[in-house]
């Protein structure tokens, strides 16, 4: 990947891929992208679980196409400014968890740690899958792993 990837052209698809501009952050664009997910989560947290998961599924599928298009247009397979994958991963991580600061913070920190460190099997997906599917799937897997871990913690706490 080039050391200084060119900024994205100003198209709606790229703007969405870059999380409304959060991915242009010169420091920790993935973290900035994950922060964008919090107000989206808060807006849909009260939805019935089937609607919530349907939204996350549709968002993830749209994200694959958006990442494919943006990567192709920018000629960078996984541009660091593409953060729609972090948004989708965080939304999945928060599935059926309480919409309060403790769970949001726990999911945020856990998700960022998994996304940055890429433990197995996330690392396998990150290395082997290319295109929009690869960009999205490693973050969705991180989100799913966080979701399972936090639900287990919630059960242990009796919350």
N, C-alpha and C positions, 0 to 999 in steps of 0.2 A: 504494500500500500504506500502511496506517496507520502512523504513526511508532512506535506502541507496540502491536503486535498482542497481542490477549488471549492468555493462555496456553491451551494445549490442554486440553480436558476430559480427565478421567482414564479413557480407554477403552483397551483393548488395541491397537486399530488406531492410535490416535494415539501411544501409547507406542512402538510399533514405528516409526512414521513419524519420531518424534523420537529415534530411535536409543537407546531406553532412557533417555531424559532428556538425552542429550548435546546435543541441539538446543536445550535450554533455557539453555545457556551464554550469559551476557550478552556475552561476548567471543568472537568467531570461532566461532559454532556449527558452521559447515561444517568447520572444522578439527577441532573436537571430534568431529564425526560421523565424519570420516575416521579419527581415532584409534580409534574403536570398531571399524572394519573390520580393524585389525591382528590382534587376537586371533581374529577369525572366520577371517581368511586363514590364520593359523598352524594353526588347527584343521583346515583342509581342504587345506592346501598339498600334503600327501603323497598325496592322492587321485589316481587315474588322471585324465589330462587330460579325458577324455570326461565323467567324473563331475563334475569341477571345473567345466567349462563348462556342464554341465547344471544344476548348482546355481546358477551365476551367471545363467543364462537364467531359471530359475524364480524366483530372487530378484528379478530385474529386472521380470518380468511381474507378480509379486505387488506389487512396488513401485509399478507404475502404478496398480493398483487401490487400494492403500493411500493413495497421494498424492491420487488423485481424491476418495476419501472424506474424508480429512483436510482438504483444501482446501475442499471443500463444507461440511463441518461448521463449520470455523473462519471461513468466508466470506472467506478470503484465498487468492488463486490460487496463490501460491508462498510460503507462510509461511517466514520465515527459519529457523524451528526444524525444518522438515522436512529430515532429513539422511539418510534411507534412500537417497537418490540418490547421496550421497557414498560411502556404504558400498558400493553396487553398483559405482560407477565405479572405486573403488580395487581391489575384487576383480577386476574386468576388467583393470585395469592390471597386476596381478600374475600374470596367466595365464601359466603355464609358465616363470616366473622362479624362480631359487633362493630358498629361504626363509631368507635371511640378512639381517643388518642393513643391509648396503650396498645391496642391491637394494630392500629395503623403504623405506629412507630416500630413495633415488633416485626411486622411484615416488611416495612420499608428497609430496616437494617438487615434483616435476614435475606431479603431478596437481593439487595445490593451486594452483600457478601458472596452469595452464590453466583450472581451474575459476573462479578469481578474475578473470583477465584476459579470458576468453572470446574468444579469437581466432576468425577465420573457420575453419571453418564452424560452430563451436560457437555463436557469437553469432547466427547466422541461426536455428538451432533454438531458442535461448533466446527470441528475439523473436517467432518465427512460430508455434511450437507451444504450445498451451495445455493445461491440465489435467494429469493425471498423466503422460501420455506426454511432454509438454514438460518437466516437472519432471525426469523420469528420463532422457530421451534425451540432453540436453546433457551430463550427467555421464557417461553411458555412452560417448558419443563422445569425451569428454576421456580417459576410461580407455582406450579403444581406441587413441587417438593416443599416449598414454604407453606402452602395451604395445608398439606397433610401434617407437617410438623406442628403448625400452630393449632390445628384442631386437636392433635394429640395432647399438646400442652394444655389446651382449654379443658379437655376431659380430665386430665390429671389435677387441674386446679379446681375442678367442680364448678366451673363458670358456665 
